[in-house]
Amino acid sequence: MTTAPVGPARRHADDAAALTALVDSAAPGDWARPSPVAEWTALDVVTHLVEWSRGFLTGAGVTLPDLDVGADPAAAWRRHTADVQSILDDPRDRRLVNPHIGTKPVAEAVDEFYTADVWMHSWDLAKALGREPDLDPARCAAALEGMRAVEDLLRNSGQFGPAVPVPGDAPAQDRLMAFLGRDPAWRP
């Protein structure tokens, strides 16, 4: 039996649920904990995911209300996840226009840029909270292969640090995070 490919709405639901479990597991004092992203706390990881994507969606004519992530990170994250999921569950014929990526169907743009960011930043949040992240090895390997093809573009964006050296036979998750500039052995 062949499994149907996972589409943008399902992938977002799954990745957001994994990050929601981390968010819900955080104690109030955990939000100030450092993360593997230089100068970011656990709260900054969630704030980043909420704020940039809400701005990103304006390119599809979608205006979502601002959320105060700092006041209640878990409530803001759950609201944000529901807002994004509702767009993916009913994308209509919305197209997202962005000067960096051009014009794409909104579900494709969210999947490629935002949902992938949720998935990768779940590693950061898990580490910040003292948990051991467990990203799918096949997905890590595929993401790494795709990113290597545009490495210069990624590095020049300023959004990724220099690659961290790891052995060639390191697990796919470690190789991906090292490529992104994270130390796979990082501890808070």
C-alpha beads as a LAMMPS data file, in Angstrom:
LAMMPS data file: protein, C-alpha beads

188 atoms
187 bonds

1 atom types
1 bond types

-500.0 500.0 xlo xhi
-500.0 500.0 ylo yhi
-500.0 500.0 zlo zhi

Masses

1 110.0

Atoms # bond

1 1 1 0.000 0.000 0.000
2 1 1 1.417 3.385 -0.984
3 1 1 1.148 6.255 1.472
4 1 1 -0.124 9.537 0.067
5 1 1 2.328 12.428 0.364
6 1 1 1.798 14.756 3.287
7 1 1 0.502 18.165 2.216
8 1 1 1.130 21.601 3.711
9 1 1 -1.877 21.572 6.082
10 1 1 -0.999 18.170 7.581
11 1 1 2.719 18.946 7.822
12 1 1 1.964 22.215 9.637
13 1 1 -0.468 20.490 11.992
14 1 1 2.136 17.854 12.852
15 1 1 5.087 20.233 13.224
16 1 1 3.063 22.789 15.167
17 1 1 1.787 20.037 17.487
18 1 1 5.360 18.966 18.254
19 1 1 6.350 22.542 19.063
20 1 1 3.134 23.032 21.062
21 1 1 4.058 20.058 23.241
22 1 1 7.375 21.752 23.997
23 1 1 5.711 25.119 24.659
24 1 1 3.160 23.508 26.959
25 1 1 5.902 21.681 28.858
26 1 1 7.723 24.905 29.744
27 1 1 7.491 26.200 33.285
28 1 1 7.178 29.990 33.697
29 1 1 10.886 30.335 34.570
30 1 1 11.939 28.373 31.472
31 1 1 11.193 31.233 29.071
32 1 1 14.337 33.112 30.129
33 1 1 16.594 30.120 29.499
34 1 1 19.223 30.602 26.774
35 1 1 18.756 28.856 23.437
36 1 1 21.325 27.569 20.940
37 1 1 20.582 30.649 18.816
38 1 1 23.110 33.274 19.928
39 1 1 21.523 35.916 22.150
40 1 1 18.083 34.275 22.058
41 1 1 16.119 32.821 24.940
42 1 1 13.443 30.153 24.758
43 1 1 10.888 32.986 24.610
44 1 1 12.722 34.561 21.681
45 1 1 12.366 31.336 19.679
46 1 1 8.577 31.379 20.050
47 1 1 8.362 35.143 19.545
48 1 1 10.337 34.836 16.305
49 1 1 8.043 32.144 14.931
50 1 1 4.913 34.131 15.765
51 1 1 6.008 37.589 14.697
52 1 1 7.834 37.020 11.430
53 1 1 5.204 34.695 10.012
54 1 1 2.328 37.044 10.780
55 1 1 4.168 39.727 8.825
56 1 1 4.995 37.226 6.068
57 1 1 1.297 36.416 5.624
58 1 1 0.446 40.032 4.808
59 1 1 1.932 39.193 1.401
60 1 1 -1.117 36.968 0.887
61 1 1 -3.531 39.690 1.954
62 1 1 -3.903 38.105 5.388
63 1 1 -3.804 40.436 8.376
64 1 1 -3.722 38.704 11.728
65 1 1 -3.939 40.587 15.028
66 1 1 -0.757 41.127 17.007
67 1 1 -0.172 38.691 19.851
68 1 1 1.635 39.432 23.114
69 1 1 3.884 36.394 23.240
70 1 1 5.716 37.639 26.340
71 1 1 2.527 37.880 28.401
72 1 1 1.530 34.247 27.842
73 1 1 3.781 32.345 25.409
74 1 1 1.674 29.178 25.405
75 1 1 -1.629 30.975 24.747
76 1 1 -0.065 33.152 22.032
77 1 1 1.516 30.128 20.369
78 1 1 -1.729 28.131 20.404
79 1 1 -3.665 31.090 18.940
80 1 1 -1.003 31.645 16.296
81 1 1 -0.942 27.974 15.339
82 1 1 -4.725 27.943 14.982
83 1 1 -4.603 31.078 12.806
84 1 1 -2.009 29.603 10.447
85 1 1 -3.758 26.235 10.366
86 1 1 -7.048 27.867 9.351
87 1 1 -5.283 29.470 6.358
88 1 1 -3.769 26.131 5.326
89 1 1 -7.027 24.251 5.807
90 1 1 -8.778 26.714 3.474
91 1 1 -6.101 28.365 1.295
92 1 1 -8.660 29.317 -1.382
93 1 1 -6.793 30.738 -4.323
94 1 1 -4.632 32.995 -2.156
95 1 1 -1.199 33.753 -3.482
96 1 1 1.610 35.147 -1.399
97 1 1 3.699 37.892 -2.972
98 1 1 7.115 38.541 -1.472
99 1 1 10.073 40.445 -2.940
100 1 1 12.486 37.655 -1.969
101 1 1 10.541 34.618 -3.158
102 1 1 8.203 36.005 -5.803
103 1 1 4.599 34.846 -6.037
104 1 1 3.549 31.442 -4.747
105 1 1 0.336 29.779 -3.594
106 1 1 -0.012 30.658 0.088
107 1 1 0.012 27.024 1.238
108 1 1 3.234 26.351 -0.696
109 1 1 4.928 29.477 0.684
110 1 1 3.906 28.731 4.274
111 1 1 5.038 25.133 3.924
112 1 1 8.390 25.992 2.380
113 1 1 9.361 28.844 4.657
114 1 1 7.283 28.972 7.836
115 1 1 6.494 25.315 8.585
116 1 1 10.100 24.366 7.867
117 1 1 11.136 27.081 10.327
118 1 1 8.775 25.696 12.996
119 1 1 10.244 22.240 12.489
120 1 1 13.868 23.385 12.687
121 1 1 13.300 25.791 15.595
122 1 1 11.694 22.956 17.573
123 1 1 15.285 21.727 17.927
124 1 1 16.286 25.092 19.433
125 1 1 13.362 25.177 21.832
126 1 1 13.899 21.582 22.929
127 1 1 17.563 22.305 23.645
128 1 1 16.701 25.532 25.511
129 1 1 14.269 23.596 27.697
130 1 1 16.864 20.917 28.432
131 1 1 15.146 18.277 26.304
132 1 1 16.779 16.107 23.670
133 1 1 15.322 16.928 20.241
134 1 1 14.399 14.103 17.908
135 1 1 13.873 15.306 14.347
136 1 1 13.129 12.758 11.626
137 1 1 16.505 11.656 10.175
138 1 1 15.215 11.342 6.596
139 1 1 13.703 14.816 6.727
140 1 1 16.936 16.198 8.213
141 1 1 18.978 14.633 5.406
142 1 1 16.609 15.979 2.729
143 1 1 16.596 19.469 4.259
144 1 1 20.376 19.478 4.477
145 1 1 20.717 18.417 0.843
146 1 1 18.331 21.169 -0.272
147 1 1 20.092 23.804 1.808
148 1 1 23.540 22.830 0.600
149 1 1 22.384 23.608 -2.920
150 1 1 21.748 27.239 -1.911
151 1 1 24.386 27.592 0.791
152 1 1 25.832 30.870 -0.475
153 1 1 22.379 32.445 -0.572
154 1 1 21.622 31.228 2.954
155 1 1 24.931 32.383 4.413
156 1 1 24.663 35.776 2.700
157 1 1 21.165 36.290 4.168
158 1 1 22.710 36.784 7.605
159 1 1 20.141 34.424 9.123
160 1 1 22.541 31.517 9.542
161 1 1 25.848 31.389 11.335
162 1 1 28.930 29.692 10.004
163 1 1 28.692 25.923 9.830
164 1 1 29.914 24.054 12.898
165 1 1 32.282 21.173 12.091
166 1 1 30.917 17.699 12.795
167 1 1 32.108 14.275 11.638
168 1 1 30.800 13.201 8.242
169 1 1 29.158 10.179 9.834
170 1 1 27.334 12.258 12.482
171 1 1 23.560 11.693 12.672
172 1 1 21.553 13.613 10.065
173 1 1 20.013 15.841 12.755
174 1 1 23.470 16.848 13.995
175 1 1 24.726 17.509 10.456
176 1 1 21.689 19.690 9.672
177 1 1 21.953 21.723 12.846
178 1 1 25.712 22.126 12.396
179 1 1 25.127 23.351 8.845
180 1 1 22.703 25.942 10.238
181 1 1 25.395 27.147 12.652
182 1 1 24.217 25.287 15.748
183 1 1 26.498 23.194 17.932
184 1 1 24.738 19.812 18.179
185 1 1 26.337 19.287 21.615
186 1 1 25.035 22.648 22.940
187 1 1 23.606 22.588 26.458
188 1 1 21.969 25.459 28.389

Bonds

1 1 1 2
2 1 2 3
3 1 3 4
4 1 4 5
5 1 5 6
6 1 6 7
7 1 7 8
8 1 8 9
9 1 9 10
10 1 10 11
11 1 11 12
12 1 12 13
13 1 13 14
14 1 14 15
15 1 15 16
16 1 16 17
17 1 17 18
18 1 18 19
19 1 19 20
20 1 20 21
21 1 21 22
22 1 22 23
23 1 23 24
24 1 24 25
25 1 25 26
26 1 26 27
27 1 27 28
28 1 28 29
29 1 29 30
30 1 30 31
31 1 31 32
32 1 32 33
33 1 33 34
34 1 34 35
35 1 35 36
36 1 36 37
37 1 37 38
38 1 38 39
39 1 39 40
40 1 40 41
41 1 41 42
42 1 42 43
43 1 43 44
44 1 44 45
45 1 45 46
46 1 46 47
47 1 47 48
48 1 48 49
49 1 49 50
50 1 50 51
51 1 51 52
52 1 52 53
53 1 53 54
54 1 54 55
55 1 55 56
56 1 56 57
57 1 57 58
58 1 58 59
59 1 59 60
60 1 60 61
61 1 61 62
62 1 62 63
63 1 63 64
64 1 64 65
65 1 65 66
66 1 66 67
67 1 67 68
68 1 68 69
69 1 69 70
70 1 70 71
71 1 71 72
72 1 72 73
73 1 73 74
74 1 74 75
75 1 75 76
76 1 76 77
77 1 77 78
78 1 78 79
79 1 79 80
80 1 80 81
81 1 81 82
82 1 82 83
83 1 83 84
84 1 84 85
85 1 85 86
86 1 86 87
87 1 87 88
88 1 88 89
89 1 89 90
90 1 90 91
91 1 91 92
92 1 92 93
93 1 93 94
94 1 94 95
95 1 95 96
96 1 96 97
97 1 97 98
98 1 98 99
99 1 99 100
100 1 100 101
101 1 101 102
102 1 102 103
103 1 103 104
104 1 104 105
105 1 105 106
106 1 106 107
107 1 107 108
108 1 108 109
109 1 109 110
110 1 110 111
111 1 111 112
112 1 112 113
113 1 113 114
114 1 114 115
115 1 115 116
116 1 116 117
117 1 117 118
118 1 118 119
119 1 119 120
120 1 120 121
121 1 121 122
122 1 122 123
123 1 123 124
124 1 124 125
125 1 125 126
126 1 126 127
127 1 127 128
128 1 128 129
129 1 129 130
130 1 130 131
131 1 131 132
132 1 132 133
133 1 133 134
134 1 134 135
135 1 135 136
136 1 136 137
137 1 137 138
138 1 138 139
139 1 139 140
140 1 140 141
141 1 141 142
142 1 142 143
143 1 143 144
144 1 144 145
145 1 145 146
146 1 146 147
147 1 147 148
148 1 148 149
149 1 149 150
150 1 150 151
151 1 151 152
152 1 152 153
153 1 153 154
154 1 154 155
155 1 155 156
156 1 156 157
157 1 157 158
158 1 158 159
159 1 159 160
160 1 160 161
161 1 161 162
162 1 162 163
163 1 163 164
164 1 164 165
165 1 165 166
166 1 166 167
167 1 167 168
168 1 168 169
169 1 169 170
170 1 170 171
171 1 171 172
172 1 172 173
173 1 173 174
174 1 174 175
175 1 175 176
176 1 176 177
177 1 177 178
178 1 178 179
179 1 179 180
180 1 180 181
181 1 181 182
182 1 182 183
183 1 183 184
184 1 184 185
185 1 185 186
186 1 186 187
187 1 187 188
